[in-house]
Amino acid sequence: MDIFGGGSFFYTFLATLNVIGQALYLNYITNKYHFFSKRTYLPAYTYILASSLLPEWSLFSAELLNNWLFLGLINLVYSTYADQHARKTLFNIGCLYTLLFLLSFPNVFFIFFITISLLILRPFKLVEWMVTLLGMATPIYILGGVAYLTDSLYIFSSIFSVPFSLPRLLPLSSVIATATLGLMTVTGFILLNQHMKRMLFQIKKMWWINIIFLFVSILGTIPIFTLGNEIWIVTLLPATLFISNIWFLKKPKWFAESVHFLLLVVIIYLQWFHH
């Protein structure tokens, strides 16, 4: 007997738990590393709003689950700044990176994010880079060993294949959602730039890494953007951080309130009235 009243309800419930959990985890990261001038739950609220722009962004999917790995990855990357003995953390970063591109090969582009971020946060030490590379190799070594023992080496051909098709016109709902998200992200970046000079140098470095995260997440979705709206979910994480800057704007006060109202209007339109 199905105690959940139907499969669709169960997966919707799981998706909702994942979105809320990821929002709270992202909020924890922003407070832990002092991205904003005070502790707040606005990043969590912003992530929930952003994921509500399209139905596909709040459905239970592999892309939604991938965001847990991305959250863990950026949390580990940020933590290396003040860690004098970061070899364990660097090994875990390498493992998480490999798991991400084994799950979705276009995530291989995040090697640029890890490389540039570590160069920004830490002085170059050959031993630490070797540990990171060892972490990257470990999941492949384990998977290769299991595949060899079970005569399943063919799985590597499916892992390293990227479905690609010629660009096509996106649905109107996708255009509206991505345009809204992009416009708000750019607005948040402009507001961030206005008070970045008053930040501690450590916090500035964190924001530079967020910029890199945003560009690499977009780069990783370009080869597969025709597969569906779900592949854009990873971009919600860095976009949320920049959009959250809008809510801290004190003057003019009406600007943040107007942006919030317009975002709610777009969400309601795309979720209930657009077909």
Disulfide bonds with the S-S distance in Angstrom:
none
